[in-house]
């Protein structure tokens, strides 16, 4: 049994020492060594234990104290058990997760896991369960209000559940982007409208396979592109009519990182209907893609007073409670401090005294759809290698809070789970993932990274990670490194990864490409590693999503422009460059304004179009509100946003719905359409820039300057009507950040009243963290808003750590990450000591 007497003061910032005894039936000695948890003034726990199980027990115990309900919803989001808490509204979501991913198969990997892996996961789960025991014993003070609101109690955790938090929010989210059905529908519509030749030319511009001069993280010459096979240009045509409206409706397999009219994420099946309505209601900010992250690492040759600096800004989105969680782990071979996505046993943005690491989304294509031919007499059979084969099936039951259980059957083929089918046309689509079956080894990779003492050990750990996530490294010696992570398929000849392939056995993958064909570098020739989800290296093929591409225009150039501008930087200057500057620069302006200035050359000074261009020339490209009046400080903002949106709309008007609206979206947030992750250069702007640079299909029929001038005319008319004739008054309202009460899959993780907005949008990480190695040792900083805690007491009160980093983040501040025993002890506000009774 668990014995604990604790008051809500356990969550306060006051100094409080607690002695906690937790009884846990297990084999072994009568008592294990104590687990000690020391929390600092921000509530960050540092866990000390002598073995792996106990260390992660303390970790699970700590995060359960802080985030029990949101952690529970993260688990259920990955396992497809949301309805058990939130009711019948989420039955379809649970069906999608279970049917599209078959998460229960991860248990097979756990059955074969090593003892170390099991100790991490089972210890973490046991720690959560220990805290749940205290909650159930004292519900009047410790039960999170969300459980009371929904009339349920917390459910016990297993190691499987812990793994599924990572798998559901890392692998399912960032490793499963796929728009092959949309791509095929777009290609078919273009061919129908423009003919085979022109239709394919437009398609190959919108979804370019390769843009050689796109900016890269690895400098040209530092990695041999011959290691990676070139894009396959002997491509088979898409089968006409194979993508039906019913198929498109069902195929809700993409993560919800498209942002709708109200600033919240949209499930894929709602993109089309929402796009038309959102564009008419909210204009240019509707339905934009935002997600991803940035990284800046500098080696000693680019630094003043430091050996290496790593500054990461993972753009997961902003949530209440926070998407990330700060933690220190000390003992059992671990000595690490930093923060991670909440609920992950691994710490993703951290250092261990010798090495530091971080990540961004890599965007490589490791997922394909296979078009299965169904048996007209038995739609649960599909044709494979000349014979009908039965689909594998799994009977599932969805438990529903307040309703009856809902049974359904999930299906899969040899290629993977069936994500859509249309029995009227005898077609189904199965999704094959290169990471499937490697979910646990991918998690293990991140656990191993925490122990890596040099780049070789880091690389060995990184090789286990099957998901498409960039991995970054810096160390105390001054070495810096980068690995384009993930396991990537070797496709059959003629397989165009942008569209579905035949599932009859003639286009099966030929295996996985060797890890050394992934772009990677140690100590690049330019002495820095800059990434904002751009192309990793020359010769690497483009992603296959129609809404994302690596082209000439890329927001990473904002970072390159700053860090190439001078020879060396102090650590503070690195922080200021990424956080103070890049967070506010309009990533479109530097790419697009030069075309405007070139076009107006020779126009009279009193020509309104020339005057608009001069306002853009006078503008510093910054999206700022220094006087705090809720308006951007320069008319260039309104001019840029209106002109770009107008030109995009004119350029892509000939595309079929809803792609015309998506490619016409400039991606700007506003006061009503909040930013959910940050500002990205939208794919339409990238294609527009590419076209204005004289490449790809000519959307302007040889008259690009006429199109630019026409958009300027429309801009002048629109803004004059809105703000009056004096351009000085053309000050657009600022965009804002909203801390969403729903998680990245639009699953409520707290109560709606907990949402809050910032005064102005920033294009920066969900959190920012910086590690600095000098001759005197290591120091690290971070800001992880809104706060460490997500606990809402039964009476509705929150803790002092619930919201204590929001203002710090908004003011571009940061807090220290304590690491050494002396640092932690000197900054400890209260201590908990846990003893696990392993036998009675």
C-alpha positions in Angstrom: 0.0 0.0 0.0 1.0 3.6 -0.5 1.4 5.8 2.6 1.5 9.5 2.2 0.4 12.5 4.1 0.7 15.6 1.9 -1.0 18.9 1.5 -1.2 21.1 -1.6 1.9 22.9 -0.3 3.8 20.1 -2.0 3.3 22.1 -5.2 4.2 25.5 -3.7 7.5 27.3 -4.1 8.1 27.4 -0.4 10.9 25.3 1.2 9.4 22.0 2.2 11.1 18.7 3.0 8.9 15.6 2.7 9.7 12.1 3.8 7.6 9.7 1.7 7.3 6.0 2.1 5.7 4.1 -0.8 5.1 0.4 -0.6 5.5 -1.6 -3.8 5.2 -5.4 -3.9 8.2 -6.8 -5.8 11.0 -9.3 -5.3 14.3 -8.4 -4.0 15.7 -6.8 -0.8 13.4 -5.5 1.8 14.1 -1.8 0.9 15.8 -0.2 -2.0 17.9 2.8 -1.7 16.0 6.0 -1.4 14.8 8.0 -4.4 15.3 11.7 -3.8 13.5 14.4 -5.7 14.7 17.9 -5.4 12.7 20.7 -6.9 14.0 24.2 -7.7 12.2 27.6 -7.6 10.4 26.8 -10.9 9.3 23.4 -9.7 11.7 21.5 -11.9 12.5 18.1 -10.3 15.9 16.5 -10.2 15.6 12.8 -9.5 18.4 10.9 -7.8 18.5 7.0 -7.6 21.0 4.2 -7.8 19.3 2.0 -10.4 17.4 2.5 -13.6 14.0 1.3 -12.3 14.1 3.6 -9.3 15.4 6.6 -11.3 12.5 6.4 -13.7 10.1 5.6 -10.9 11.0 9.0 -9.5 10.6 10.6 -12.9 7.1 9.1 -13.3 6.1 10.1 -9.8 7.2 13.7 -10.4 5.4 14.2 -13.7 2.3 12.6 -12.3 2.3 15.2 -9.5 2.6 17.9 -12.1 0.6 16.7 -15.2 -1.5 13.7 -14.4 -4.6 14.6 -16.5 -2.8 15.9 -19.6 -0.4 13.0 -19.3 -3.4 10.6 -19.3 -4.8 12.3 -22.4 -1.5 12.1 -24.2 -1.5 8.3 -23.4 -5.0 7.9 -24.6 -4.3 10.0 -27.8 -1.7 7.5 -28.8 -3.6 4.3 -27.8 -7.1 5.4 -29.1 -8.8 5.4 -25.7 -10.0 9.0 -25.5 -13.7 8.1 -25.5 -13.3 6.4 -22.2 -12.8 9.8 -20.6 -14.3 12.3 -23.0 -17.3 10.4 -24.3 -19.0 9.5 -27.6 -17.8 12.6 -29.5 -14.3 11.0 -29.7 -15.3 7.5 -30.9 -14.4 8.2 -34.5 -11.0 9.5 -33.3 -10.3 6.3 -31.4 -11.3 4.2 -34.4 -8.9 6.2 -36.6 -6.0 5.8 -34.2 -6.5 2.1 -33.7 -7.4 1.3 -37.3 -4.6 3.4 -38.8 -1.8 2.4 -36.4 -2.6 -0.9 -34.6 -0.9 0.4 -31.5 -1.4 -2.8 -29.6 1.3 -4.4 -31.7 3.8 -2.4 -29.8 3.3 -4.8 -26.9 5.0 -7.5 -29.0 8.2 -5.3 -29.0 7.9 -4.8 -25.3 7.7 -8.6 -24.8 11.1 -8.8 -26.4 12.6 -5.8 -24.7 15.8 -5.8 -22.7 15.8 -5.5 -19.0 17.1 -2.0 -19.2 14.2 -1.0 -21.5 11.7 -2.6 -19.2 13.2 -0.9 -16.2 12.8 2.5 -17.8 9.2 2.0 -18.9 7.9 -0.1 -15.9 9.7 2.1 -13.4 8.2 5.2 -15.0 4.7 3.6 -15.0 5.1 2.4 -11.3 6.0 6.0 -10.3 2.8 7.3 -11.9 0.8 4.7 -10.3 2.2 5.5 -6.9 1.1 9.1 -7.2 -2.3 7.9 -8.4 -2.5 5.9 -5.2 -2.1 9.1 -3.2 -4.6 10.9 -5.4 -7.2 8.3 -4.8 -6.5 8.3 -1.1 -6.9 12.1 -0.9 -9.2 13.1 -3.7 -10.6 16.1 -1.9 -7.2 17.9 -2.3 -5.2 15.9 -4.9 -7.6 14.8 -7.6 -7.1 16.9 -10.7 -10.3 18.8 -11.4 -10.6 17.5 -15.0 -11.3 14.0 -13.7 -14.0 15.3 -11.5 -15.5 17.3 -14.3 -15.7 14.2 -16.5 -16.8 12.0 -13.6 -14.0 9.5 -13.9 -10.9 8.4 -12.0 -7.3 7.9 -13.1 -6.5 4.5 -14.6 -3.3 2.6 -13.7 -0.4 2.7 -16.1 1.8 0.1 -17.7 5.1 0.2 -19.5 3.2 0.0 -22.7 1.3 3.1 -21.8 4.5 5.0 -21.2 5.9 3.9 -24.6 2.7 5.0 -26.3 3.0 8.6 -25.1 6.3 8.8 -27.0 5.0 6.8 -30.0 1.7 8.6 -30.2 3.1 12.2 -30.1 6.5 11.7 -31.7 6.3 8.9 -34.3 2.6 9.1 -35.2 2.8 12.9 -35.4 6.1 13.6 -37.1 6.8 10.3 -38.8 3.5 9.8 -40.6 2.9 12.8 -42.8 1.5 11.6 -46.1 -0.5 13.3 -48.8 -0.1 10.8 -51.6 -3.9 10.6 -52.1 -4.2 14.4 -52.3 -1.2 14.5 -54.6 -2.8 11.9 -56.9 -6.2 13.8 -56.9 -4.4 17.0 -57.7 -2.4 15.5 -60.5 -5.5 13.9 -62.0 -7.4 17.2 -61.8 -4.5 19.1 -63.4 -4.2 16.6 -66.3 -8.0 16.7 -66.9 -7.9 20.5 -67.0 -4.6 21.2 -68.8 -3.8 18.0 -70.6 -1.1 15.4 -69.9 2.0 17.4 -70.6 1.0 20.8 -69.1 -0.8 19.1 -66.2 2.4 17.1 -65.2 4.5 20.2 -65.7 2.4 22.1 -63.2 2.4 19.2 -60.8 6.2 18.8 -61.0 6.5 22.5 -60.1 4.1 22.4 -57.2 5.7 19.1 -55.9 9.2 19.4 -57.2 11.3 16.3 -56.8 14.5 18.2 -56.6 15.5 21.9 -56.4 19.3 21.8 -56.5 20.0 25.2 -55.0 17.7 24.9 -52.0 19.6 25.9 -48.8 21.1 23.0 -46.9 22.2 22.4 -43.3 25.3 20.5 -44.4 27.5 22.8 -46.5 28.0 21.7 -50.1 31.0 19.4 -50.4 30.8 18.2 -46.8 28.6 15.2 -47.6 28.6 13.1 -50.8 25.2 13.1 -52.5 26.1 10.0 -54.4 25.5 8.0 -51.2 21.8 8.7 -51.7 20.1 7.4 -54.8 18.9 10.2 -57.1 15.2 10.9 -57.5 13.6 8.2 -59.7 12.5 10.0 -62.9 11.2 6.8 -64.6 7.8 7.1 -62.9 4.6 5.2 -63.5 1.5 7.3 -64.1 -1.2 7.5 -61.4 -4.1 5.3 -62.1 -7.0 7.5 -63.2 -10.0 7.4 -60.9 -8.2 5.4 -58.2 -8.7 8.3 -55.7 -12.4 8.7 -55.1 -14.2 11.3 -52.9 -15.0 8.5 -50.5 -11.3 7.5 -50.2 -10.3 11.1 -49.6 -12.9 11.4 -46.9 -11.7 8.4 -45.0 -8.0 8.9 -45.3 -7.5 10.9 -42.1 -4.0 9.7 -41.6 -2.0 13.0 -41.5 -1.3 14.7 -38.1 -3.4 17.8 -37.5 -0.7 20.5 -38.1 -2.9 22.4 -40.5 -4.3 25.4 -38.8 -8.0 26.4 -39.4 -9.8 29.7 -39.2 -10.1 29.8 -35.4 -6.4 29.0 -34.9 -6.9 25.4 -34.0 -5.7 22.3 -35.8 -7.9 20.6 -38.3 -8.3 16.9 -38.9 -7.4 16.0 -42.5 -11.0 15.0 -43.5 -12.1 18.6 -42.6 -9.5 20.4 -44.7 -11.6 20.8 -47.8 -14.8 22.0 -46.3 -13.0 24.2 -43.8 -10.8 25.7 -46.5 -13.6 27.2 -48.5 -15.4 28.6 -45.5 -12.2 29.8 -43.8 -10.9 31.6 -46.8 -14.1 33.5 -47.3 -14.5 34.3 -43.6 -10.9 35.0 -42.5 -9.0 35.6 -45.6 -5.3 34.9 -46.0 -4.6 33.5 -42.6 -6.9 30.5 -43.0 -5.7 27.0 -43.3 -1.9 27.4 -43.1 0.8 25.0 -42.3 2.9 26.0 -39.3 4.7 23.1 -37.4 8.4 22.4 -37.2 11.5 23.7 -35.3 14.8 25.6 -35.6 18.3 24.9 -34.5 21.6 26.9 -34.3 24.9 25.3 -33.3 28.2 27.1 -33.5 31.6 25.6 -33.1 34.7 27.3 -31.5 35.7 29.0 -34.8 32.4 31.0 -34.8 32.4 31.8 -31.0 33.9 34.2 -28.6 34.4 32.8 -25.1 32.9 29.4 -25.7 33.8 26.0 -27.3 30.4 25.2 -28.6 26.8 26.6 -28.3 23.6 24.7 -29.1 20.4 26.6 -29.2 17.2 24.7 -30.1 13.6 26.0 -30.7 11.3 23.0 -31.2 8.1 24.3 -32.6 5.5 21.8 -31.3 2.8 24.4 -30.7 1.7 26.2 -27.6 -0.5 24.4 -25.1 -1.9 24.7 -21.6 -0.4 22.9 -19.8 2.9 23.0 -21.6 3.8 20.5 -24.3 7.3 20.2 -22.7 8.5 19.3 -19.2 11.8 20.1 -17.4 13.6 17.3 -15.6 17.0 16.2 -14.3 18.0 12.6 -13.9 21.0 11.6 -11.8 22.2 8.1 -11.2 22.2 4.6 -12.8 24.5 5.8 -15.5 22.4 8.9 -16.2 23.4 12.4 -15.4 21.3 14.8 -17.5 19.3 17.9 -17.3 17.0 19.7 -19.7 13.4 19.4 -21.0 11.5 17.1 -23.2 8.0 16.5 -24.6 5.9 15.8 -21.5 5.7 12.1 -20.8 8.8 11.0 -22.7 11.2 8.9 -20.6 14.0 10.3 -22.8 15.0 13.9 -22.4 15.2 15.4 -25.9 16.6 18.9 -25.3 19.4 18.6 -22.8 23.0 18.0 -21.9 24.9 15.5 -19.7 27.9 17.6 -18.9 30.0 16.4 -21.8 27.5 16.4 -24.7 24.3 18.4 -25.6 21.7 17.4 -28.1 18.4 18.5 -29.7 16.2 17.9 -32.7 14.0 19.3 -35.5 11.6 17.6 -37.9 13.5 16.1 -40.8 10.7 15.8 -43.4 12.2 12.9 -45.2 9.8 10.5 -47.0 9.6 7.2 -45.1 5.9 6.4 -45.6 4.0 5.2 -48.7 0.5 4.3 -49.6 -0.2 1.0 -51.5 -3.3 0.7 -53.6 -4.9 -2.6 -52.9 -7.2 -4.3 -55.4 -10.2 -5.8 -53.5 -12.0 -9.0 -54.3 -15.5 -7.9 -55.7 -16.9 -11.0 -54.0 -15.2 -10.5 -50.7 -14.0 -7.0 -49.9 -11.9 -8.3 -47.0 -9.6 -9.9 -49.5 -7.0 -8.2 -51.7 -4.9 -9.3 -54.6 -1.2 -9.9 -53.9 1.2 -11.6 -56.3 -1.6 -13.0 -58.4 -3.8 -14.5 -55.6 -6.5 -13.3 -53.3 -5.2 -12.9 -49.7 -7.3 -12.4 -46.6 -6.7 -9.1 -44.7 -5.5 -9.5 -41.2 -8.2 -8.2 -38.8 -8.5 -7.3 -35.2 -11.7 -6.9 -33.3 -11.6 -3.8 -31.1 -13.9 -2.4 -28.4 -14.0 1.3 -27.6 -15.2 2.1 -24.1 -17.3 5.2 -23.9 -17.8 7.4 -20.9 -21.6 7.7 -20.5 -22.3 5.4 -23.4 -22.3 1.8 -24.5 -19.1 0.1 -25.7 -18.5 0.4 -29.5 -17.1 -2.5 -31.4 -15.3 -2.2 -34.7 -12.8 -4.2 -36.7 -9.4 -2.9 -37.8 -7.8 -4.3 -41.0 -4.3 -4.5 -42.4 -2.6 -6.0 -45.5 1.0 -7.1 -46.0 1.8 -3.4 -46.5 0.2 -2.1 -43.3 -3.0 -0.9 -41.8 -5.9 -0.2 -44.2 -6.5 3.6 -43.9 -9.2 3.9 -46.5 -11.4 1.7 -48.8 -14.1 2.2 -51.4 -16.0 -1.1 -52.0 -17.9 0.5 -54.9 -14.6 0.7 -56.9 -12.9 -2.3 -55.2 -10.0 -0.2 -54.0 -8.4 0.2 -50.6 -5.2 1.9 -49.5 -2.8 0.5 -46.9 -0.1 2.7 -45.3 3.4 1.3 -45.0 5.8 2.9 -42.6 9.6 2.3 -42.5 9.5 2.8 -38.7 6.8 0.2 -38.2 8.1 -2.5 -35.8 10.9 -0.1 -34.6 8.9 2.1 -32.4 10.6 0.9 -29.2 14.1 1.0 -30.7 13.4 4.6 -31.7 12.5 5.4 -28.1 15.6 3.5 -26.9 17.7 5.6 -29.3 16.8 8.7 -27.3 17.4 7.0 -24.0 20.9 6.0 -25.2 21.6 9.5 -26.5 21.3 10.7 -22.9 24.4 8.6 -22.0 26.5 9.4 -25.1 29.9 10.9 -24.2 31.2 11.6 -27.8 30.0 11.8 -31.3 30.6 8.1 -32.1 28.4 7.0 -29.2 25.8 9.6 -30.2 25.9 8.3 -33.8 25.5 4.7 -32.6 22.4 5.7 -30.6 21.0 7.8 -33.5 21.2 4.9 -35.9 18.4 3.1 -33.9 16.0 6.0 -34.5 13.6 5.0 -37.3 11.6 8.2 -37.4 12.3 11.2 -39.6 13.8 13.6 -37.0 17.0 15.6 -37.3 19.5 14.9 -34.6 22.0 17.5 -33.4 25.1 17.3 -31.3 27.6 19.6 -29.5 30.2 18.7 -26.9 32.7 20.1 -24.3 35.7 19.6 -26.8 34.1 21.9 -29.3 32.9 19.3 -31.7 29.5 19.8 -33.4 27.5 17.3 -35.5 24.3 16.6 -37.3 22.5 13.5 -38.5 19.4 13.4 -40.7 17.6 10.7 -38.7 15.3 8.0 -39.8 15.1 4.7 -41.7 14.2 5.2 -45.4 12.9 2.7 -47.9 14.6 1.5 -51.0 11.7 1.8 -53.5 11.1 -0.3 -56.5 12.1 1.1 -59.9 9.4 3.5 -61.2 7.9 4.1 -57.8 7.0 7.8 -57.5 6.9 8.4 -53.8 4.5 11.3 -54.3 1.6 9.1 -55.3 0.3 5.7 -54.2 1.9 2.5 -55.6 0.4 -0.7 -56.7 -0.2 -3.1 -53.9 -0.3 -6.3 -56.0 3.4 -7.1 -55.2 5.0 -5.5 -58.2 6.1 -2.3 -56.4 7.0 -3.6 -53.0 10.0 -1.9 -51.2 13.3 -3.5 -51.7 14.5 -3.0 -48.1 15.8 -0.1 -46.0 18.6 2.1 -47.2 21.9 1.9 -45.1 22.2 4.4 -42.3 25.4 5.9 -43.8 23.3 7.1 -46.8 21.5 9.5 -44.3 23.1 13.0 -44.6 25.4 13.5 -41.6 28.4 15.6 -40.7 30.9 16.2 -37.9 32.4 19.7 -37.7 31.1 21.2 -40.9 33.4 23.4 -43.0 31.4 26.6 -42.1 31.7 25.8 -38.4 28.0 26.0 -37.8 24.8 24.0 -38.2 21.6 25.9 -39.0 18.3 24.3 -39.6 14.7 25.4 -39.8 13.4 22.2 -41.3 15.2 22.9 -44.6 16.9 20.5 -46.9 19.6 18.5 -45.0 22.2 18.3 -47.8 22.6 18.6 -51.6 21.2 15.7 -53.6 18.6 14.7 -51.0 15.1 14.3 -52.5 12.2 16.6 -51.5 9.4 15.6 -49.2 6.3 14.2 -50.8 3.7 16.5 -49.1 2.0 19.0 -51.4 2.0 21.5 -48.6 5.7 21.4 -47.9 8.8 21.6 -50.1 12.5 22.4 -50.1 12.9 25.2 -52.6 15.0 28.4 -53.2 12.9 30.4 -50.7 13.4 29.0 -47.2 13.0 30.6 -43.7 16.4 29.1 -42.7 18.0 31.9 -44.7 16.9 34.3 -41.9 19.4 32.4 -39.7 22.1 32.1 -42.4 21.9 35.9 -43.1 22.5 36.7 -39.4 25.2 34.1 -38.6 27.1 34.7 -41.8 27.1 38.4 -41.2 30.0 38.4 -38.7 32.9 36.1 -37.7 32.2 35.2 -34.1 29.4 35.4 -31.5 29.2 35.4 -27.8 26.7 33.0 -26.3 24.4 35.9 -25.5 24.5 37.0 -29.1 23.5 33.6 -30.3 20.5 33.7 -28.0 19.6 37.2 -29.2 20.0 36.3 -32.9 17.6 33.3 -32.7 15.2 34.4 -30.0 15.2 38.2 -30.1 15.6 38.6 -33.9 14.4 35.6 -35.8 11.3 35.3 -33.7 10.0 38.5 -35.2 11.3 38.7 -38.7 8.8 38.1 -41.5 10.2 35.1 -43.2 8.5 36.0 -46.5 9.8 39.5 -46.8 13.5 38.9 -47.5 12.5 36.5 -50.3 9.7 38.5 -52.0 10.3 42.2 -51.5 13.3 42.3 -54.0 10.9 41.3 -56.8 8.7 44.2 -55.9 11.6 46.7 -55.9 12.9 45.4 -59.2 9.4 45.7 -60.8 8.8 49.3 -59.8 12.1 50.6 -61.1 11.3 53.4 -63.6 7.9 54.1 -62.3 7.2 57.8 -61.3 7.7 58.6 -57.6 4.1 59.6 -57.3 2.8 56.3 -58.7 1.0 54.6 -55.8 2.7 51.3 -56.7 6.1 52.9 -56.4 5.0 54.4 -53.0 4.0 51.0 -51.8 7.4 49.6 -52.8 9.2 52.4 -51.0 7.3 51.6 -47.8 8.5 48.0 -48.2 12.1 49.2 -48.8 11.9 51.4 -45.6 10.6 48.5 -43.5 13.0 46.4 -41.4 11.0 43.2 -42.1 10.2 42.9 -38.4 6.7 42.0 -37.1 7.0 44.2 -34.0 4.8 46.2 -31.7 7.2 48.1 -29.5 4.7 50.6 -28.3 2.2 47.9 -27.3 -0.8 49.4 -29.0 -1.8 46.0 -30.6 -0.7 47.1 -34.1 2.4 46.4 -36.0 4.8 49.4 -36.0 5.2 49.8 -39.7 2.8 49.9 -42.7 5.2 47.6 -44.5 3.6 44.7 -42.6 0.1 45.4 -44.0 1.4 46.0 -47.4 3.5 42.9 -47.5 0.7 40.6 -46.2 -1.9 42.0 -48.5 0.2 42.1 -51.6 1.6 38.6 -51.2 -1.8 37.1 -50.5 -3.3 38.9 -53.5 -0.5 37.7 -55.8 -0.8 34.2 -54.5 -4.5 34.2 -55.1 -4.1 35.4 -58.7 -1.3 33.0 -59.4 -3.0 29.8 -58.3 -6.6 30.6 -59.2 -6.4 27.9 -61.9 -5.7 25.1 -59.5 -8.7 22.9 -58.5 -10.3 23.2 -55.1 -9.2 23.1 -52.4 -5.6 23.4 -53.6 -6.2 26.8 -55.0 -6.9 28.1 -51.5 -4.0 26.2 -49.9 -1.4 27.4 -52.4 -2.9 31.0 -52.1 -2.3 31.1 -48.4 0.5 33.4 -47.2 0.5 31.9 -43.7 0.1 35.1 -41.6 -1.6 34.9 -38.2 -4.0 37.7 -37.1 -5.9 38.7 -34.0 -8.7 36.2 -34.8 -6.6 33.6 -36.5 -4.0 32.8 -33.9 -0.6 31.3 -34.5 -0.4 27.7 -33.2 3.3 26.9 -33.9 5.0 29.8 -35.7 5.4 31.3 -39.2 6.6 29.2 -42.1 7.0 30.2 -45.7 4.0 28.5 -47.2 4.4 26.2 -50.2 2.6 28.6 -52.5 5.1 31.3 -51.7 7.9 28.9 -52.3 6.5 28.0 -55.7 5.8 31.6 -56.5 9.4 32.6 -55.6 10.7 29.7 -57.7 8.6 30.8 -60.6 9.6 34.5 -60.3 13.2 33.2 -60.3 12.6 31.8 -63.8 12.1 28.2 -63.0 9.3 25.7 -63.3 6.0 26.0 -65.0 5.3 29.7 -66.0 2.1 30.7 -64.2 2.5 34.2 -65.5 2.6 33.4 -69.2 5.8 35.5 -69.6 4.4 38.5 -67.7 5.5 38.3 -64.1 6.0 42.0 -63.7 2.4 42.7 -64.8 1.2 40.3 -62.2 3.3 42.0 -59.5 1.9 45.4 -60.5 -1.6 44.1 -60.6 -1.3 42.8 -57.1 0.1 46.2 -56.0 -2.9 47.9 -57.5 -5.2 45.7 -55.6 -3.2 46.2 -52.4 -3.4 50.0 -52.7 -7.2 49.8 -53.2 -7.8 47.4 -50.4 -5.7 49.2 -47.8 -6.9 52.6 -48.8 -10.5 51.5 -48.2 -9.6 49.9 -44.9 -7.2 52.6 -43.4 -7.6 55.7 -45.5 -5.3 57.4 -48.0 -2.4 58.1 -45.7 0.0 55.1 -45.7 1.4 56.1 -42.3 -1.9 54.8 -40.8 -1.8 51.4 -42.5 -0.9 49.5 -39.3 -2.2 46.0 -39.2 -3.4 44.4 -36.0 -0.8 42.0 -34.5 -1.1 38.3 -34.5 -1.1 36.4 -31.2 -0.2 33.1 -29.6 -2.9 31.1 -27.9 -2.0 28.4 -25.3 -4.5 25.8 -26.5 -6.4 23.6 -24.0 -6.4 20.9 -26.6 -3.4 18.9 -27.5 -1.8 18.5 -31.0 -4.5 16.1 -32.1 -7.3 18.4 -30.9 -7.9 16.3 -27.8 -8.8 18.3 -24.7 -6.1 18.0 -22.1 -7.4 20.5 -19.6 -10.5 22.7 -19.2 -11.3 25.3 -21.9 -11.1 28.2 -19.4 -7.4 27.6 -19.0 -6.6 29.0 -22.4 -4.7 32.3 -22.6 -3.3 34.6 -25.3 -0.1 36.5 -25.6 0.2 40.1 -26.7 2.0 39.3 -29.9 2.9 36.3 -32.0 6.5 35.1 -32.1 8.1 32.7 -34.6 10.1 30.7 -32.1 10.2 27.4 -30.2 7.4 26.1 -28.0 10.3 26.3 -25.6 13.9 27.6 -26.2 17.0 25.9 -24.7 20.6 26.8 -25.0 23.7 24.9 -23.8 27.1 26.6 -23.7 30.4 24.7 -23.2 33.4 26.8 -22.2 36.8 26.0 -20.7 35.2 26.4 -17.3 32.5 23.8 -17.8 28.9 23.8 -19.0 25.9 26.1 -18.4 22.4 25.8 -19.8 19.3 28.0 -20.0 15.7 27.4 -21.1 12.2 28.9 -21.0 9.4 26.4 -20.9 6.0 28.2 -20.8 3.4 28.3 -19.4 4.9 26.5 -16.4 6.1 23.3 -14.9 2.8 22.3 -13.4 -0.6 21.6 -15.0 -2.4 20.6 -11.8 -5.8 22.1 -11.1 -7.1 21.3 -7.6 -10.7 20.2 -7.0 -11.6 23.7 -5.9 -10.2 25.2 -9.2 -7.0 26.7 -7.8 -3.7 26.2 -9.6 -0.2 26.0 -8.3 2.5 28.7 -8.2 4.3 26.8 -11.1 1.2 26.7 -13.3 1.9 29.9 -15.2 5.2 31.3 -13.9 7.1 31.1 -17.2 4.6 32.8 -19.5 5.7 36.3 -18.9 9.4 35.3 -18.9 8.9 33.7 -22.3 7.0 36.8 -23.7 9.7 39.1 -22.4 12.4 36.9 -24.2 13.8 35.8 -20.9 15.3 32.5 -19.7 16.1 30.6 -16.6 19.1 28.5 -15.7 19.1 24.7 -16.0 20.8 23.4 -12.9 23.0 20.4 -13.4 25.8 19.7 -10.8 25.0 18.5 -7.3 26.2 21.8 -5.9 24.0 23.8 -8.3 20.9 21.7 -7.6 21.5 21.8 -3.8 22.0 25.5 -3.8 18.7 26.1 -5.7 16.5 23.4 -4.1 13.2 24.8 -2.7 11.9 21.5 -1.4 12.9 17.8 -1.3 10.9 14.5 -1.4 12.4 11.2 -0.4 10.8 8.0 -1.6 11.6 4.5 -0.4 10.2 1.6 -2.4 9.2 -1.4 -0.2 9.9 -4.3 -2.4 8.5 -7.0 -0.1 6.2 -7.2 2.9 
